[in-house]
Amino acid sequence: MSTDRDKKVFVDRFLGELLEHNAGIFAGAGLSIPAGYVNWKSLIKPLADELGIDIEAETDLISLAQFHVNDNGRHRLNQEILDQLGKSSDPTENHRILARLPIETYWTTNYDKLIEKSLEQAGKLPDVKYTVNQLATTRKGRDAVVYKMHGDVDHADSAVITKDDYERYFIDKGPYVNALSGDLVSKTFLFLGFSLSDPNIDYILSRIRISFKEHQRQHYCIFKLVERKDCSNDEQYQHESIRQGLLIKDLQRFNIKTILVNDYHEITDILKTLELRYRKNTVFLSGSAHDFTPWNREDVERFLCSLGEILVDKGFKVASGVGLGIGNAFITGVIRKVYEKPGLRIADYAILRPFPQHIENAGERADTWSAYRRDLIGRAGIAIFFMGNKDIDGKPALAGGVEEEFRIAEEMNLSVLPIGASGWMAKELWDRVMASWEKYYPASTDELRESFQKLGEDVDTLNQLLSRIIETLELIFKE
């Protein structure tokens, strides 16, 4: 059984690959089953019944599909694929989490459309490949490539499922073998819902192992631990347990590390942790200032410029709606630091979204700004709140927009970081967090609470806040 440490090490390492855009997903039938689709055995069962074969006693499902085609032709098999997998179904939570992550490469043996649908729902454009000719074309503006190496449900007649299909795979679909081999060499894959017993995958992994020997790239898979309750009798349980242990050991030949979980919901928990850790790499800045008291405008702008520079220097990505009196200086620091470092790109370190101003209807403007805030804040994992005031009839007042952004950040489970020492709305929000610390930072360390406390203490100069903010950010990132 994998320990919490094993899971943490996986999250740490796979997160690093995500940040470098080197991560890939290989999805098997197990990823789609919670959405209401069948596994391969259930798909073939009606055909086995027609042949008079007990599906539970059969392990070679590829041959079983071939036997049915031999007796009945391909049409009946095609119809079964369409009937079982052609129904529309919503992506699972696991699909949705993966779609939100910066994963640009998906491989699957599934025929369903859940991966591409989840990407579209996440606002991404998938480039789906299920024929050889499609490999030679590129969908303009694509965000991810989905390789359906065994075909698509809408083209069941060409789905790879029988022994004939597998025997001809390297002739009919050889370019897929080359493409997958290249991705397995250059990217770190997470295998989900996959038994890793597919002959095509085994052949490709074997080729890579022979070519690279001990220099193979590290990959990961997640299996549910075989338990007695999953088996009909003690003999089956013993057989499945021994087989799982042997498979895990065999996968080490291909440098595939296995993470074992007791229950399938733990896979979702691991993916949620991965997403939260990824989002924490992006810091959202909320704030506005019409009145810069107790400082002056120049001091505040220098401070924000320095904060932007330091965040980029520390490897954080920043997001900002360019708040009044706050955003421009912050953005200047971010851009300045990016341009100082050769090879860095603005898009990799900044999400800058000025709020749309020219919406005359007040109700429409409020609705648009609220949706805009949610989209921007949802891309971050940590939210900093600074100052927060606006002008109402010539007098400074607390900024309601900053409070709304705080509420949205709460809803989206961001780590909230009001800079109480900056006063105004940020001070009220800092007081709110300190009064309900366990709500906002459950099971946090004393070190984090002490660091957060300092953010509300008065300072002589704004620059004194810089080290305190960075210290607190780094402690949150480690949580």
N, C-alpha and C positions, 0 to 999 in steps of 0.2 A: 504493500500500500504506500502510495506517495505521501510524503510528509508535507506540512505547511511550508517548510523550507524549500522543498522541491518545487512546489507551485510558485513560490515567490521568485526563485531563481529563473523559472520559465518566463514569468511575467517580465522580469528585469531584462532578460536577454531578448525576448521577442519584441518588447517595447523598443529596444535599441534598433532592431531591424525595421520596425515600423517608422521610426523617426528618420531612418536613412532611406526609406522607400524600397526596402529589400525584402519585404514580407510577401508570402503567397499563401493561399488557402487551397487545400485539396479536400473536396467535399464528397462524401459517400452517402448512401441511402439513409444512414442513421440521422443525418442532419435534416432530412425531409419528413421522416416518420412523424414527429410531433405535429406537423402541419396537416396530418391526415392521409399521407401517402403510404403506400405499402413498401415493404422490403422485397428483395429479390425472391425470397422463398414464397412469400404470399402472392407475388405476381405470377409465379409459375404454378402454384398449387392447383388452380382449376384445370390446367393442362395435364398435370400429373394425374389428377383424378380421372380424366378422360382416358389416360393410358393405363389406368389401374395400378399406379405406383404410389406407395406411401411416401409422401413428401418428407415426413419426419425421418424416414430411414435413408433418405437420399442426400448425399453430400456434393455430388457433381451436378450442379444445376445447369451448367453450360451444356453438358451432354443431354440432360433431360429436355432442355429446350430444343436441342437438335433432333432428339427422338420424335418429338411431336411434329416438327416440321417435316421430317422424313415420312410420317404417316399421313399428314393432313395438309401439307403445303404451308406457306408463310402467312397467309391471310388471317387465320385464326389467332396466331401469335400477335400480329400487328394490332388486331382488334382488342386483344386483352391489354396491351400496352396503352392504347388510347382510352379504353374504358377505365382502367385503374389509375392512370396518371394524367389523363387529359382534363380532369375536373379542375376548376379554378380554386385556389386556396391561398390564404394570406400567409406571407412569410412569418416565420417564428421569431421570437425575441432574439435568438442567436443569429439568425439571418440579419435582423435589423442592426444589431450591434456591429457585426462584421462590415455591413454596408457603410456605416458611419466612420469606420476607421480608414486610414489612408492606404488601403490595400488595392493594388492595381492589377493583380494577377490572380485569377480563380481558375482552378481545374476541377472538373467533376465528371464522374461516371453516371450521374443522374440524368434522366431525360426531362424532368420537370423544369419549370421556369421560375422557381423561387429565388434563385440568386439574382437573376437579371431584374426581377420584379422588386426585390428589396433595394437594389441599387437605384432604380428609378424612383422609388418612394423616398430615398435619401437625397434626391435631387441630382443624381449622377447619371451619366450617359454610358451604358454598357455597350461594348462591342462584342457581340456573341458569335462564336465560331463553332459550327457543328458539321461543316463540310470542308474538304481539303481546299477547295477553291477559295473559301472565305479566309483562309490563312494568308492569302496573298493580297487582301484588301484591308484598308484601315478606315474605320468610321471616324469622320472628322469630328474633333472635339471630344473624343472618348475620354472617360475617366477611369475605366477599368476594362480589361479583356476577360471574357468568360469562355474558356475552352471546354466545350461539351464533347469530350473525346469519344463517347459512345453514342452520340446522336441526340436528337431532340424529339419530344413526344409528338410534335406535329408532322414528323417524318419517320413514323414508326417502321416503315418498310426498309429504312437504311440503318435502324438502330442495331448496335453491336450487342448480341445476346446469345447467339447459337455458336456451336463449335466451328461451323463454317466461317462465321463472322470473325471469330478469334484467329482462326488459321490464316485468314486472308488479311488480317489487320495490317501487317507490316508491308503488304503490297498495296492494299487499297488506301490505307491511311498512314503511310510511312512518314509524311511530314509532321504528323502529330507526335510521333515518337521522337523525332529530332527536336521539335519545339519544346516538349516536356523535358527532355534530357537537358536542354540548354537552361530551362528555368530551374530545374533541380540543382544545377551546378552553380547558378548565379544568385539564387534567392533562397531564403530560409522558409520552409513550408511548415504549416500546421495542418495535420491530417485530422479531420473531424467526421465522425459518423462513418468511418471507413474501416473495413476489416483488414486491409492490406494483404488480401489473398488473391487479388485479381491478377491473372496471368500476365496481362500487358504491363501492369505496374511493376510486377516482380521482375520481368525481363529488363525493363528500363533501369530500375534500381541496380540490378546485377551488372549491367553494362557500365554504369557510373562507378560502382565499387571496383570493378576490374581496372578501369582506367585511372582512378584517383587513389585507390588503395586507402591508406590511413589519412589521406588529405581530403576526404569527402566533407562536404558542408554539413553542418548540424541541422537536423530537422526534428520536429516534435509531433507526437500524436497523443490523443487523449482517449483512454479506454475506460469503460465502467468495469469495476472489479466483479468477477463472476461470484455470485452468492448462491447459497442453497435455495433461497426462495425463487430464483430465476430458473431452477431446474426441476424436472418432474420427479426425479428420484436421486438417491445418493450416488448411484453409479454414474449418472449423467453429470452430476455436480463435480465428482472427482475427475471425470474425463475432461470437462470444460476447464476446470481450474488448472490441471496439468498442461493442457494445450495452450491456455493463455500465457502461462509462465514461459513455456517454450517459445511461443511467438514473440514475446517481449524480448527474450534473449536473442532470438534470431534477428530481430530488427536492429540490434546493435551493430550487426555486420554492415548495415547501410547508414550507420550513424544517426539513426532515428531514436530519439529518447522518448520513452513512454511516461505519461502522467496518468496515474490511476485515480479514479474517483469512486466513491461509494454509491452515488446517485447521480442521475443525469442532470439534475438542477445545479450540481456543483460545476458543471461545464459552463452554464450560464453565469454563475458567480465568478468563475475565472475570467470569462470574457468581459464581464462588467468591471472587474478590477483592472483589467488591461485597458479598457476604454477610459476609465477614470484616471489612471496613471498617464495615459496619452494626453487626455484633455488638460491635466495639470501642467503639462509643458507649455500651455498657452495661458497667458495672463491677460485678463480683461481689465481695462482702466475705465472707471466710471467717475465722473466729476464735472463740475462746472464752477465758474467763478466770475461774478460781476464785481464783487467786493473782495479784495485780496487781504483784508485785515486778518491777522495782525502783521502781515508782511506787505511788501509792495509787489507790484506786478513783475518787475524785473527779477526779483529773488525767486518768485514762484516759477517763472519760466525757466530760469537757469536750473532750478531743482528738477523740474519735470524733464528737461532735456537730458540731464545727467541720469535720471532714473531710466529713461528709454535706452540710453547707451549701455548702462550696466546690465539691464535685463537681457539685451542681445548678447553682450559679452559673456553672460552666464549661461547662454544657450536657450533662453526662454523665447517663445514666440509671443507676440503681443497682439491684442485686439482692441480697437478703440472706435467709438462712434464720433470722435472728434468733438468733445464737449466744449461749450463756450469757455474761452479763456484758459482751457486746459489742454485740449487735444493737439493744437498746432505745435506747441513747444515739445510735447511728449513725442510726437511723430518725428519732429526734427532730430531729436536724439537718436531715435531708432534708425532713421535713414542714414544719418551721419556715421553711425557705428557700422552699419552694413557695408557702406561704401569704403570704409577703412580696411575691411578684411577682403582680400582677394578671393574670388570664387563664390562669395555669398550673393544670394538673390533676395530682393525685397519680399517677394511672394513667399519665401520660405520662413520669413521672420516677422511678417506683419500682415494683419487683416485690418484694413483701414476702411471704414464705412461711414462717411459723413451722412448725417440724417437729411432726408429730403425735406427741403424747406418750402417749396412753392406748391403747397396744397391748400387751396383757399378754404375749403369746407373744414371747419374745426373738428367735427366728428370723424370725418374721413382721415384727417391728419392724425388724430389721436390713435385711431385703429391701425393706421399704417406704421406709426412710430412704435406701437406696442409689438406688432409682428416683427418689425425690424430689430427691435431690442432682443426678442426671443431668438431670432436667427443668429445674431451676433454673439450673444452671451452663451448660447448652446454650443459654440465652437471652443469655449474655454473651460478650464477646470478650476481656476483661481480668479477671484474678482477683487480688485483693489478699489476702494472708494476714497476719493480725495476731495476735501472741501465740500462743495455742493451748495451753492447759493445762486440766486438769480435776482433780477431787478423787477419789482412790481410797483408801478406808479412812483418811480424814483427812489424807492427804498429797497434795501437788500432783504431777501426772504429765503427760507430754506427751499431747496430745489426738489420738487415732487418727483421729477424724472429720475433723480438719483435713487430716491427711495423705491420707485417702481423697479428699477434695475436690481436693487437689492432683493426685492421680493421674487423676481424672476430667477435670480441666482440661487436663492433658497430652494425654489421649486425644482430647479435643475441640478440640485446637489453640488453646487460649486462650493469650494472653500472660500468663505467671505473674509475680506481683510480690510475693514474700515480703518483709515489712519486718523484716529481720534485727535491727535495733536494738531491736525489741520483745521479743526473746528467745523462749524456749520453742520450740515446733514451728516457728514462723516463722523462727527463727535457723537451725535445721537445714535447712529448705527453701532459705533464702537461700544457705547454704554449698553445697547441692547444685547450685543453678543456676550459681553462680560457678565451681564445679569443672568444669561441662560447658556452658560459655557458648554454644559454637557449636551445641550440640544444641537449646537453648531459644531462642536468638536468632541464627539463621544470617544471615550477611551484614548484621549490624547495624552501626551507626555507632559510632565511638569515643566519641562524645558520649553515646550511650545507655548504653554500658558504664560510663562514668565516673559517670553519674547513678545507675545501678543500684548501683554500688559504695558510694555514699554512704548508701544505705538500710541498710547493715549497720554503719555507723560509729556509735559511741556518741554520744549527745546529752545535754546538760544538762537540757533540758526537752523534753517531747513536742511542743510547738508547733514546735520546730525541724524536726521531720519533715514538717510540712505542706507547706512549699514544695518539699522534696525529692521527696515523693510526686507532687505535681502536675506538677513538671518532668518526672519520669520518665514519667508517664501521657501527657503531651502528646507526648513524643518517641516513645513506642510508637504512639500514634495516627497519627503521621506516617509510620511505617515502611511 
